[in-house]
């Protein structure tokens, strides 16, 4: 059976590629595993990458697909902490505690590179020029989901849509894309009910700001969506 996932790292555009390049003679990565990469893992949808409370040992770089991180509240309800896409790294939050704070599960077929944290530390020690890059990556990761503190549901959803489009297609000004997660998951992440998410989508369409068909989203008035994300009222 044909598998759409390519079984080798896709290093072009990966945020961690400068680290791999430092451990590899050729920028083209002719060998499928740069020295810093411990192994290359393939996950099917719903497969777990790691569980909360597991001992921290590695960072994981997503090469293809989407990972969802979450934790469980005292009642066992899932609280989504983030969605992560190709070229993004996960596991940073465990550096301080020594254990993963959240569970990570594939919500599509996924390919990840596992990079032992000890290898990262050794590389940062031998290649000080990479220290600034590493701090930049951590800072960028911390900024994901900053809009969750927004007061209004419209502002959160507008910010979310802009964020997802930018991260799914970082090198393109994409106006149409497919949302890879369910309305329930979107609401969970934004701390809104699925019904509220649906109502806000409907309002955006009524004002002809976006068009939504199934999971496909098309930005009609991009500037208007940005204004809403910044806390302004509907234009007009």
Backbone as CSV, one residue per row, in Angstrom:
resi,resn,N_x,N_y,N_z,CA_x,CA_y,CA_z,C_x,C_y,C_z
1,UNK,0.852,-1.204,0.000,0.000,0.000,0.000,0.880,1.243,0.000
2,UNK,0.522,2.186,-0.815,1.307,3.417,-0.901,1.124,4.249,0.355
3,UNK,2.228,4.756,0.892,2.191,5.611,2.084,2.593,7.010,1.679
4,UNK,1.752,7.983,1.952,2.016,9.357,1.520,3.133,10.010,2.308
5,UNK,3.478,9.450,3.490,4.557,10.012,4.299,5.896,9.587,3.721
6,UNK,6.789,10.526,3.499,8.127,10.225,3.021,8.990,9.789,4.204
7,UNK,9.713,8.680,4.094,10.447,8.117,5.218,11.871,8.659,5.304
8,UNK,12.019,9.955,5.243,13.319,10.579,5.444,13.092,12.015,5.874
9,UNK,14.063,12.598,6.600,13.869,13.972,7.079,13.763,14.967,5.935
10,UNK,12.871,15.910,6.081,12.747,17.014,5.122,13.362,18.230,5.792
11,UNK,14.645,18.437,5.546,15.411,19.402,6.333,15.268,20.838,5.838
12,UNK,14.928,21.022,4.574,14.791,22.380,4.056,13.673,23.109,4.796
13,UNK,14.007,24.258,5.361,13.020,25.048,6.068,12.826,24.675,7.516
14,UNK,13.453,23.596,7.973,13.308,23.178,9.367,14.013,24.178,10.278
15,UNK,13.337,24.561,11.364,13.925,25.545,12.279,15.175,25.017,12.961
16,UNK,15.339,23.703,13.008,16.485,23.112,13.695,17.624,22.782,12.738
17,UNK,17.453,23.045,11.438,18.468,22.655,10.462,19.852,23.244,10.727
18,UNK,19.970,24.484,11.278,21.323,24.976,11.577,22.085,24.080,12.549
19,UNK,21.372,23.425,13.465,22.014,22.529,14.414,22.471,21.252,13.713
20,UNK,21.644,20.729,12.828,22.010,19.529,12.087,23.171,19.804,11.140
21,UNK,23.148,20.989,10.501,24.218,21.350,9.574,25.565,21.360,10.284
22,UNK,25.583,21.819,11.532,26.829,21.878,12.294,27.398,20.487,12.584
23,UNK,26.576,19.448,12.485,27.052,18.102,12.767,27.154,17.263,11.500
24,UNK,27.028,17.918,10.348,27.036,17.197,9.082,27.946,17.916,8.094
25,UNK,28.675,17.179,7.313,29.654,17.777,6.410,28.994,18.522,5.259
26,UNK,27.854,18.064,4.819,27.238,18.632,3.623,25.848,19.168,3.937
27,UNK,25.581,20.358,3.493,24.300,21.001,3.752,23.138,20.235,3.134
28,UNK,23.418,19.435,2.126,22.349,18.721,1.437,21.805,17.541,2.236
29,UNK,22.515,17.149,3.313,22.083,16.012,4.132,21.897,14.759,3.282
30,UNK,22.944,14.391,2.523,22.852,13.200,1.687,22.571,11.959,2.531
31,UNK,23.140,11.910,3.739,22.829,10.826,4.662,21.490,11.131,5.326
32,UNK,20.603,10.134,5.446,19.260,10.415,5.962,19.202,10.823,7.426
33,UNK,20.270,10.622,8.198,20.239,10.966,9.614,21.436,11.825,9.986
34,UNK,21.283,13.150,10.055,22.364,13.990,10.558,22.787,13.509,11.938
35,UNK,24.056,13.736,12.293,24.630,13.136,13.494,23.866,13.471,14.762
36,UNK,23.271,14.657,14.831,22.594,15.065,16.062,21.263,14.337,16.254
37,UNK,20.714,13.784,15.184,19.409,13.119,15.255,19.588,11.683,15.736
38,UNK,18.924,11.358,16.853,19.013,9.999,17.399,18.271,9.017,16.519
39,UNK,17.040,9.348,16.189,16.258,8.493,15.304,15.124,9.281,14.674
40,UNK,14.547,8.636,13.702,13.520,9.229,12.860,12.262,8.399,13.082
41,UNK,11.202,9.018,13.608,10.017,8.260,14.004,8.818,8.594,13.125
42,UNK,8.035,7.575,12.834,6.828,7.728,12.027,5.629,7.354,12.893
43,UNK,4.676,8.259,13.000,3.482,8.038,13.807,2.242,8.072,12.927
44,UNK,1.307,7.211,13.238,-0.004,7.269,12.611,-0.918,8.165,13.444
45,UNK,-1.995,8.599,12.855,-2.963,9.421,13.584,-3.385,8.718,14.878
46,UNK,-3.417,9.478,15.962,-3.774,9.027,17.313,-2.624,8.334,18.042
47,UNK,-1.479,8.106,17.377,-0.319,7.546,18.081,0.245,8.577,19.050
48,UNK,0.691,8.106,20.215,1.301,8.994,21.200,2.794,9.143,20.918
49,UNK,3.282,10.377,21.018,4.722,10.615,20.927,5.346,10.492,22.310
50,UNK,4.733,11.115,23.292,5.127,10.929,24.689,3.957,11.309,25.585
51,UNK,4.048,10.915,26.847,2.997,11.185,27.821,3.480,12.176,28.866
52,UNK,2.554,12.944,29.415,2.885,13.825,30.534,3.484,12.991,31.660
53,UNK,4.493,13.540,32.295,5.220,12.914,33.403,6.305,11.949,32.937
54,UNK,6.355,11.631,31.625,7.487,10.843,31.134,8.780,11.603,31.375
55,UNK,9.852,10.883,31.641,11.144,11.523,31.853,11.601,12.229,30.582
56,UNK,12.065,13.460,30.736,12.547,14.239,29.589,13.904,13.727,29.147
57,UNK,14.039,13.515,27.841,15.317,13.072,27.292,15.625,13.709,25.943
58,UNK,14.580,14.121,25.211,14.800,14.600,23.845,13.835,15.714,23.479
59,UNK,14.270,16.525,22.524,13.373,17.421,21.807,12.939,16.702,20.534
60,UNK,11.786,17.061,20.025,11.272,16.421,18.818,10.960,17.488,17.777
61,UNK,11.481,17.293,16.578,11.268,18.224,15.478,10.294,17.588,14.498
62,UNK,9.185,18.259,14.263,8.177,17.716,13.352,8.619,17.971,11.915
63,UNK,8.748,16.896,11.154,9.128,17.019,9.752,7.900,17.058,8.844
64,UNK,6.871,16.355,9.259,5.639,16.326,8.465,4.483,15.957,9.384
65,UNK,3.325,16.585,9.162,2.155,16.264,9.958,1.922,17.243,11.102
66,UNK,1.016,16.870,12.002,0.583,17.777,13.070,0.521,17.033,14.397
67,UNK,1.066,17.649,15.424,1.045,17.120,16.787,0.190,18.031,17.662
68,UNK,-0.605,17.424,18.517,-1.386,18.157,19.516,-0.823,17.840,20.894
69,UNK,-0.612,18.877,21.710,-0.210,18.645,23.094,-1.378,18.991,24.012
70,UNK,-1.482,18.241,25.099,-2.610,18.455,26.007,-2.261,17.945,27.400
71,UNK,-3.072,18.345,28.361,-2.989,17.813,29.710,-4.401,17.483,30.166
72,UNK,-4.515,16.716,31.228,-5.819,16.342,31.762,-6.082,17.100,33.049
73,UNK,-7.308,17.625,33.177,-7.662,18.311,34.420,-8.029,17.267,35.481
74,UNK,-8.297,17.673,36.722,-8.599,16.703,37.784,-9.773,15.780,37.472
75,UNK,-10.666,16.221,36.587,-11.813,15.386,36.207,-11.522,14.504,34.999
76,UNK,-10.277,14.554,34.517,-9.910,13.741,33.364,-10.257,14.363,32.030
77,UNK,-10.672,15.625,32.039,-11.007,16.317,30.793,-9.737,16.822,30.115
78,UNK,-9.702,16.656,28.808,-8.539,17.083,28.028,-8.510,18.595,27.872
79,UNK,-7.361,19.189,28.163,-7.131,20.620,27.949,-5.996,20.759,26.938
80,UNK,-6.327,21.230,25.752,-5.326,21.325,24.688,-4.395,22.496,24.951
81,UNK,-3.095,22.230,24.869,-2.094,23.267,25.104,-1.510,23.830,23.817
82,UNK,-1.589,23.089,22.712,-1.050,23.637,21.476,-1.132,22.666,20.315
83,UNK,-1.008,23.223,19.113,-0.903,22.457,17.877,0.438,22.817,17.243
84,UNK,1.141,21.810,16.728,2.480,22.058,16.196,2.611,21.408,14.826
85,UNK,3.340,22.111,13.954,3.373,21.757,12.543,4.805,21.505,12.066
86,UNK,4.906,21.162,10.780,6.205,20.851,10.194,7.208,21.971,10.436
87,UNK,8.407,21.597,10.822,9.567,22.452,11.107,9.551,23.000,12.525
88,UNK,8.515,22.695,13.310,8.454,23.183,14.685,8.939,22.112,15.654
89,UNK,9.443,22.566,16.801,9.979,21.667,17.819,9.054,21.626,19.022
90,UNK,8.983,20.478,19.670,8.211,20.358,20.901,9.057,19.687,21.974
91,UNK,8.689,19.949,23.217,9.405,19.366,24.352,10.194,20.368,25.159
92,UNK,10.255,21.637,24.695,11.034,22.659,25.400,10.598,22.818,26.861
93,UNK,9.290,22.684,27.105,8.772,22.958,28.450,9.326,21.994,29.490
94,UNK,9.888,20.879,29.036,10.398,19.868,29.964,11.839,20.124,30.395
95,UNK,12.501,21.077,29.773,13.911,21.327,30.087,14.087,21.659,31.564
96,UNK,13.212,22.479,32.104,13.332,22.922,33.497,12.961,21.825,34.489
97,UNK,11.875,21.117,34.212,11.333,20.162,35.182,11.945,18.770,35.097
98,UNK,12.518,18.436,33.937,13.067,17.099,33.766,12.026,16.065,33.370
99,UNK,10.797,16.506,33.163,9.755,15.606,32.677,8.808,16.393,31.780
100,UNK,8.203,15.686,30.832,7.285,16.350,29.909,6.037,16.790,30.666
101,UNK,5.666,18.054,30.500,4.510,18.594,31.217,3.194,18.191,30.570
102,UNK,3.229,17.969,29.255,2.015,17.662,28.505,2.200,16.358,27.744
103,UNK,1.095,15.751,27.352,1.136,14.608,26.447,1.116,15.121,25.014
104,UNK,1.732,14.371,24.111,1.788,14.767,22.701,1.258,13.627,21.844
105,UNK,0.263,13.933,21.011,-0.377,12.916,20.181,-0.460,13.403,18.739
106,UNK,-0.308,12.482,17.802,-0.432,12.823,16.381,-1.904,12.976,16.024
107,UNK,-2.252,14.072,15.326,-3.629,14.213,14.831,-3.674,14.044,13.309
108,UNK,-2.541,13.610,12.751,-2.443,13.206,11.351,-1.270,12.238,11.300
109,UNK,-0.977,11.681,10.144,0.270,10.938,10.017,1.421,11.913,10.212
110,UNK,2.425,11.495,10.970,3.487,12.410,11.402,4.859,11.761,11.231
111,UNK,5.838,12.574,10.870,7.249,12.187,10.887,7.984,13.156,11.797
112,UNK,8.745,12.632,12.759,9.517,13.493,13.654,10.968,13.031,13.708
113,UNK,11.848,13.973,13.964,13.240,13.674,14.283,13.412,13.823,15.792
114,UNK,14.010,12.823,16.423,14.277,12.879,17.857,15.713,13.338,18.079
115,UNK,15.870,14.415,18.836,17.194,14.978,19.098,17.445,14.970,20.604
116,UNK,18.333,14.110,21.102,18.610,14.058,22.535,19.060,15.416,23.062
117,UNK,18.533,15.795,24.205,18.868,17.096,24.777,20.353,17.193,25.094
118,UNK,20.961,16.094,25.524,22.395,16.112,25.816,23.201,16.446,24.565
119,UNK,22.745,15.987,23.416,23.428,16.310,22.157,23.304,17.793,21.839
120,UNK,22.125,18.364,22.145,21.924,19.800,21.937,22.876,20.593,22.825
121,UNK,22.972,20.208,24.099,23.857,20.914,25.034,25.308,20.838,24.585
122,UNK,25.718,19.663,24.137,27.099,19.494,23.674,27.376,20.375,22.460
123,UNK,26.412,20.431,21.552,26.583,21.248,20.354,26.629,22.731,20.705
124,UNK,25.787,23.162,21.647,25.793,24.565,22.068,27.110,24.929,22.742
125,UNK,27.702,23.962,23.422,28.989,24.202,24.087,30.117,24.321,23.066
126,UNK,30.105,23.460,22.058,31.186,23.463,21.066,30.978,24.497,19.967
127,UNK,29.719,24.916,19.759,29.393,25.900,18.726,28.609,27.053,19.353
128,UNK,29.286,27.955,20.082,28.586,29.043,20.791,27.711,29.909,19.888
129,UNK,28.038,29.968,18.608,27.248,30.796,17.691,25.794,30.325,17.611
130,UNK,25.553,29.070,17.973,24.197,28.539,17.910,23.371,28.867,19.148
131,UNK,23.999,29.385,20.190,23.266,29.659,21.428,22.155,30.687,21.202
132,UNK,22.465,31.742,20.466,21.457,32.765,20.182,20.303,32.172,19.389
133,UNK,20.623,31.304,18.442,19.594,30.657,17.625,18.678,29.796,18.499
134,UNK,19.267,29.071,19.435,18.484,28.202,20.307,17.534,29.016,21.182
135,UNK,18.041,30.116,21.740,17.191,30.988,22.559,16.059,31.588,21.725
136,UNK,16.365,31.904,20.471,15.334,32.434,19.569,14.231,31.403,19.356
137,UNK,14.616,30.140,19.180,13.625,29.090,18.971,12.730,28.924,20.194
138,UNK,13.339,28.962,21.378,12.552,28.839,22.606,11.597,30.020,22.739
139,UNK,12.100,31.224,22.458,11.266,32.421,22.566,10.089,32.349,21.605
140,UNK,10.342,31.912,20.380,9.272,31.801,19.390,8.213,30.802,19.845
141,UNK,8.687,29.709,20.448,7.758,28.693,20.927,6.872,29.235,22.044
142,UNK,7.467,30.035,22.920,6.716,30.596,24.039,5.646,31.578,23.570
143,UNK,5.862,32.191,22.404,4.908,33.180,21.891,3.687,32.556,21.220
144,UNK,3.753,31.246,20.948,2.615,30.581,20.321,1.425,30.606,21.279
145,UNK,0.289,31.048,20.789,-0.916,31.066,21.610,-1.035,32.259,22.529
146,UNK,-0.266,33.321,22.264,-0.330,34.525,23.101,-1.738,35.117,23.129
147,UNK,-2.502,34.879,22.090,-3.834,35.475,21.939,-4.892,34.790,22.809
148,UNK,-4.528,33.734,23.513,-5.511,33.049,24.356,-6.014,33.935,25.488
149,UNK,-5.255,34.979,25.800,-5.664,35.897,26.868,-6.638,36.962,26.376
150,UNK,-6.912,36.985,25.079,-7.834,37.991,24.539,-9.215,37.834,25.158
151,UNK,-9.887,38.968,25.363,-11.169,38.956,26.070,-12.301,38.361,25.242
152,UNK,-12.327,38.673,23.947,-13.481,38.316,23.126,-13.211,37.091,22.256
153,UNK,-14.252,36.285,22.059,-14.139,35.076,21.257,-13.726,35.401,19.823
154,UNK,-14.282,36.500,19.264,-13.938,36.889,17.891,-12.442,37.158,17.754
155,UNK,-11.875,37.822,18.741,-10.455,38.149,18.697,-9.604,36.882,18.770
156,UNK,-9.989,35.965,19.624,-9.225,34.718,19.754,-9.271,33.897,18.470
157,UNK,-10.476,33.756,17.890,-10.595,32.936,16.692,-9.903,33.590,15.504
158,UNK,-10.029,34.906,15.357,-9.340,35.599,14.261,-7.829,35.418,14.387
159,UNK,-7.310,35.587,15.588,-5.872,35.420,15.821,-5.443,33.990,15.540
160,UNK,-6.269,33.048,15.953,-5.972,31.632,15.730,-5.879,31.318,14.239
161,UNK,-6.840,31.787,13.461,-6.837,31.514,12.023,-5.610,32.110,11.346
162,UNK,-5.268,33.334,11.707,-4.081,33.974,11.133,-2.812,33.230,11.531
163,UNK,-2.761,32.799,12.778,-1.597,32.072,13.287,-1.426,30.735,12.573
164,UNK,-2.516,29.987,12.441,-2.444,28.676,11.798,-2.028,28.811,10.335
165,UNK,-2.610,29.777,9.624,-2.254,29.978,8.216,-0.772,30.311,8.072
166,UNK,-0.262,31.168,8.957,1.145,31.578,8.882,2.086,30.429,9.207
167,UNK,1.692,29.561,10.116,2.569,28.455,10.514,2.472,27.263,9.569
168,UNK,1.305,27.056,8.971,1.177,25.988,7.983,1.931,26.330,6.704
169,UNK,1.930,27.618,6.341,2.563,28.066,5.098,3.470,29.258,5.389
170,UNK,4.589,29.030,6.096,5.440,30.147,6.537,6.088,30.928,5.404
171,UNK,6.217,30.331,4.236,6.884,31.003,3.120,5.893,31.528,2.085
172,UNK,4.606,31.425,2.384,3.585,31.872,1.439,2.582,32.784,2.135
173,UNK,1.997,33.673,1.374,0.906,34.500,1.893,-0.403,33.801,1.531
174,UNK,-0.676,32.723,2.241,-1.777,31.836,1.875,-3.111,32.413,2.325
175,UNK,-4.058,32.511,1.400,-5.388,33.028,1.716,-6.427,31.919,1.827
176,UNK,-6.059,30.720,1.436,-6.976,29.589,1.517,-6.221,28.373,2.030
177,UNK,-6.789,27.690,2.999,-6.110,26.538,3.587,-7.135,25.633,4.255
178,UNK,-6.685,24.452,4.636,-7.553,23.486,5.299,-7.210,23.436,6.777
179,UNK,-8.207,23.661,7.620,-7.999,23.542,9.066,-7.854,22.064,9.409
180,UNK,-6.741,21.669,9.999,-6.505,20.241,10.233,-7.133,19.696,11.504
181,UNK,-7.745,20.568,12.307,-8.309,20.102,13.578,-9.824,20.330,13.625
182,UNK,-10.485,19.636,14.528,-11.944,19.725,14.639,-12.372,21.015,15.335
183,UNK,-13.646,21.369,15.166,-14.195,22.539,15.875,-14.102,22.326,17.389
184,UNK,-14.311,21.080,17.809,-14.228,20.770,19.238,-12.829,21.059,19.765
185,UNK,-11.811,20.642,19.015,-10.427,20.892,19.435,-10.094,22.380,19.390
186,UNK,-10.595,23.078,18.386,-10.358,24.525,18.305,-10.951,25.212,19.528
187,UNK,-12.188,24.859,19.849,-12.833,25.449,21.013,-12.101,25.124,22.297
188,UNK,-11.680,23.877,22.433,-10.933,23.465,23.623,-9.672,24.304,23.777
189,UNK,-8.933,24.456,22.691,-7.683,25.223,22.724,-7.932,26.694,23.041
190,UNK,-8.977,27.272,22.444,-9.282,28.694,22.641,-10.086,28.950,23.915
191,UNK,-10.390,27.869,24.651,-11.200,27.956,25.874,-12.596,28.511,25.562
192,UNK,-13.148,27.996,24.463,-14.498,28.343,24.027,-15.259,27.053,23.767
193,UNK,-16.573,27.103,23.825,-17.349,25.921,23.457,-17.340,25.763,21.940
194,UNK,-17.575,24.546,21.482,-17.652,24.303,20.042,-18.781,25.121,19.425
195,UNK,-19.865,25.315,20.182,-20.995,26.110,19.697,-20.587,27.572,19.496
196,UNK,-19.793,28.099,20.428,-19.320,29.483,20.285,-18.419,29.617,19.071
197,UNK,-17.545,28.645,18.864,-16.668,28.662,17.688,-17.506,28.684,16.418
198,UNK,-18.526,27.853,16.350,-19.392,27.811,15.165,-20.112,29.139,14.956
199,UNK,-20.573,29.752,16.048,-21.265,31.049,15.926,-20.325,32.134,15.405
200,UNK,-19.092,32.138,15.894,-18.138,33.159,15.446,-17.774,32.931,13.981
201,UNK,-17.585,31.680,13.588,-17.358,31.391,12.174,-18.515,31.944,11.334
202,UNK,-19.733,31.738,11.804,-20.910,32.223,11.067,-20.914,33.745,10.962
203,UNK,-20.542,34.429,12.051,-20.480,35.900,12.016,-19.429,36.375,11.015
204,UNK,-18.287,35.733,11.017,-17.236,36.111,10.063,-17.730,35.946,8.629
205,UNK,-18.488,34.888,8.386,-19.005,34.667,7.035,-20.110,35.670,6.694
206,UNK,-20.952,35.985,7.673,-22.018,36.968,7.443,-21.436,38.313,7.035
207,UNK,-20.314,38.679,7.648,-19.643,39.944,7.326,-18.684,39.796,6.134
208,UNK,-18.721,38.624,5.499,-17.894,38.345,4.311,-16.408,38.581,4.585
209,UNK,-15.981,38.165,5.760,-14.564,38.258,6.128,-13.841,36.974,5.731
210,UNK,-14.527,35.851,5.899,-13.990,34.561,5.475,-15.117,33.746,4.855
211,UNK,-14.724,32.689,4.156,-15.661,31.669,3.693,-15.194,30.343,4.280
212,UNK,-16.117,29.594,4.859,-15.789,28.294,5.436,-16.656,27.229,4.781
213,UNK,-16.022,26.197,4.270,-16.731,25.056,3.708,-16.068,23.801,4.237
214,UNK,-16.810,23.078,5.087,-16.242,21.944,5.809,-15.034,22.435,6.614
215,UNK,-13.840,21.935,6.296,-12.647,22.394,7.017,-11.825,23.388,6.201
216,UNK,-12.308,23.750,5.037,-11.582,24.689,4.192,-11.953,26.127,4.547
217,UNK,-10.935,26.948,4.739,-11.121,28.350,5.110,-10.490,29.229,4.041
218,UNK,-11.216,30.244,3.610,-10.692,31.203,2.640,-10.827,32.606,3.221
219,UNK,-9.714,33.323,3.288,-9.737,34.702,3.768,-10.224,35.615,2.639
220,UNK,-11.330,36.319,2.867,-11.870,37.252,1.881,-11.392,38.672,2.176
221,UNK,-11.482,39.067,3.436,-11.008,40.388,3.859,-9.907,40.188,4.908
222,UNK,-8.698,39.994,4.428,-7.581,39.705,5.325,-7.326,40.849,6.296
223,UNK,-7.368,42.070,5.805,-7.122,43.224,6.682,-8.177,43.318,7.779
224,UNK,-9.417,43.015,7.431,-10.491,43.051,8.425,-10.263,41.998,9.503
225,UNK,-9.808,40.816,9.084,-9.533,39.751,10.048,-8.399,40.164,10.985
226,UNK,-7.389,40.828,10.430,-6.281,41.306,11.257,-6.754,42.365,12.251
227,UNK,-7.661,43.219,11.820,-8.199,44.244,12.722,-8.949,43.609,13.890
228,UNK,-9.726,42.578,13.588,-10.458,41.883,14.652,-9.474,41.218,15.611
229,UNK,-8.420,40.633,15.065,-7.405,39.992,15.907,-6.735,40.996,16.838
230,UNK,-6.675,42.244,16.396,-6.068,43.296,17.217,-7.055,43.917,18.198
231,UNK,-8.284,43.408,18.201,-9.265,43.877,19.172,-10.215,44.934,18.664
232,UNK,-10.166,45.228,17.363,-11.079,46.226,16.801,-12.426,45.595,16.475
233,UNK,-13.428,46.430,16.280,-14.760,45.951,15.954,-14.823,45.547,14.488
234,UNK,-15.914,44.868,14.130,-16.114,44.500,12.735,-16.083,45.749,11.871
235,UNK,-15.352,45.717,10.741,-15.314,46.883,9.853,-16.685,47.167,9.255
236,UNK,-16.925,48.423,9.006,-18.211,48.808,8.427,-19.255,48.915,9.502
